[in-house]
Amino acid sequence: GAAVLARGLAANTGVESIYLGANLFGDVAAESLGNALQVNSSLTSLDMNRNAISAIGAYALGSSVAVNTTLKELNLRANMLEDEGAQRLATALRSRSLLKLDLCDNGIGDPGCTAIAKA
């Protein structure tokens, strides 16, 4: 499911917002969608709350968001990022386009918060 969606998103130039919350897609989907974000030029909002994404998926998304020039909002609320995921996701904050990042309910402690703050 998510791989097909990611292929479509990579080629799409019209969709600006997509809500994928509560699908439990996991890291494989996060990686697929991350690849799509590297080439997508229309998406401004991606909501992937409650999708069982861990540090592995966070790294894929963070790397992609860092090079994407249109994404303004990323919601990763209530996943399983923890400190390692937050540290890996900190690369996303290098993006000049990202304005809103929701990481609520991910078990992020001081090390993860420090990485986000320093990014």
C-alpha positions, 0 to 999 in steps of 0.5 A: 500500500504505502509503496504504491502511494509513495510512487504516486506521490513522487510523480504527483505535482498537484497534491499539497497535503496528505494525511496518513495517520493511524495506519501503522505503516512503519519504517518501510513506508517511512523510507518509501515516502522519504524517497518520494519527498526527495523529488516531490515539488508540491507537498506542503503538509505530511501527517504520519502520526501513529504509524509505528515509525522508529529511528530507522524511518525517522532517518529516512524522513529526515534526510529527505525533508532536508533536501525537499524545498516545499514541505512546510509541516511534518507531523510524526506525533505518537510514533516510536522515535525516542531519542535516537529517532529525534537525533536522526530526524534533526537533519530535517531541521536543516530544511529552510522550508519546514516550519512546523514539526510535531514530535509529541508523544514519542518518548523523546528525552534530553538527548533527543531534545538537545539534538533538535535544539542544536539543529 
